[in-house]
Amino acid sequence: MASAVVRPAEWLPPSQVRELSASLGDPPTFAERRADAFERFLKLPLEPNPLYRGYGYFSNVDLSDLDSVRTAAAIAAPAPLAGAIQVVHDGAGTRSFVPPELDRAGVRLVTLPEIWKAGAEAAGAFVPPADDPPDRLSALSLALLNRGYRLEVPDGFSTPIRVQDVTLLSRPHESLSVRRALRLGTDAQLLLTEETFSTAADPGSQRFASSTTDIVLGERAKSVVLTVHTPDLRTVALHQRSATLAAGARLAWFWGGLGGFRSKVRNATTLAGTGSVVDDLQIFYGARDQSFDSSVHLTHAGTDTHGQSITRGVFTDQARGMSRGLVRIEPPARRTLSFISEHAMLLSKGARSDTIPILEILCRDVKATHSTSVHPVDPDQVFYLESRGFDASKAVRMIGEGFLSYVLERAPVDALLERLYPSVEARWNGADIVWDPSGSRALPALSVIGTEGAPEWRFDAKLR
């Protein structure tokens, strides 16, 4: 991959940040934070940790003429799933639908314009002052924040809720920066599906898509966050996801990276309560000159907490991948069980991946392990499939698909492999994944189920 000098000062002028702030009606305190974030964007490095700066694979990024202010026509979205909350982010803004029965039960969804109208206190709760961006892209995401919502589920509301969240990119030089703040009360159950699409295979220029999700889970709350990242191959993307779990809470992150030009994923989960559990699952398929950079940070602070991070990537052509996982076990976190697994398969001589697992153990009464590998396709496996009548290319594809299915089958969502296979198949075939005006590419009704390793995941009802 040819290297290019990144000149962030040329991507957008300070006047655009001020114009965006004025157009959204920022509360004065957040207007200051937005301006400060832009200054940080100009000064901060892409990677704050010097140990990882040689692995970023962020060359050839040119977001010149980035425009986060200009609006576009609303994109047609499918009808909301039965009983589900639907949120759509596009060039026209954020629009949402909450079923009346959920609204009557006290489930509240408030969009960014409504939060801003509520004043500085509401804005400060939505974007806490502690959320200072540590790197250049995080700072850009905050400086260009223009979409978002807050969702609150009350204590004791144990009926499973499905949120269908769709981001649609539709014009050149577009910038959509979405923030979600989710607060789940005691015993709440939520499935959030976050999907990113483009309306054209090549918009003619690079553009920026940012997604920030912050979740606080109350006692015994359960949540699955399923992200399917399939924008055009000119999109520069940043996904930041963080969560704090109370006692007995359980969370599953899933991230499927199939599209995008340069994609960075940052997951940070704090298991604060006794008996809390997190599963962080990620897959990547990189082709052409795509690159994926993933970081998982699990902090065990409470006793009897369990965490696992499983990442698998398949890379071909000149694609690049990096996955790094850090498990930190605090001194009080006795009887912790934690595991990191990072593996990559290279299908061509030009592909490359780096896997870096780290354990930081400050408590003796724990069990923490990791596994990692980067390897080409096993020629013995190819030979075996060829001996069964498959040609070499089909054999390699079957092996790669099986490699990714290891993660898909561990996600607590029924038939996830079948749901995602059309998109995976398109990428294997070298095809672009473009938004269908009928909305048929959106994920349908889904069920949260148990797995052999974690049967307690099973919810009492389907999450629509």
Buried (B, 14 or more C-beta within 10 A) or exposed (E): EEEEEBEBEEBBEEEBBBBBBEEBEBBEBBBEBBBBBBEBBBEBEBBEEEEBEEBBBBBBBBBEBBBBBEEBEBBEBBEBBEBBBBBBBBBBBBEBBBBEEBEEBEBBBBBBBEBBEBEEEBBBEBBEEEBEBBBBBBBBBBBBBBBBBBBBBBBEBBBBBBBBBBBBBBBBBBBBBBBBBBBBBBBBBBBBBBBBBBBBEEBEBBBBBBBBBBBBBBBBBBBBBBBBBBBBBBBBBBBBBBBBBBBBBBBBBBBBBBBBBBBBBBBBBBBBBBBBBBBBBBBBBBBEBBBBBBBBBBBBBBBBBBBBBBBBBBBBBBBBBBBBBBBBBBEEBBBBBBBBBBBBBBBBEBBBBBBBBEBEBEBEEBEBEBEBEBEEBEEEBBEEBEEEEBEEEEBBBBBBBEBBBBBBEBBBBBEBBEBBBEBBEBBBEEEBBBBEEEBEBBBEBBBBBEBEEBEEBEBEEBBB
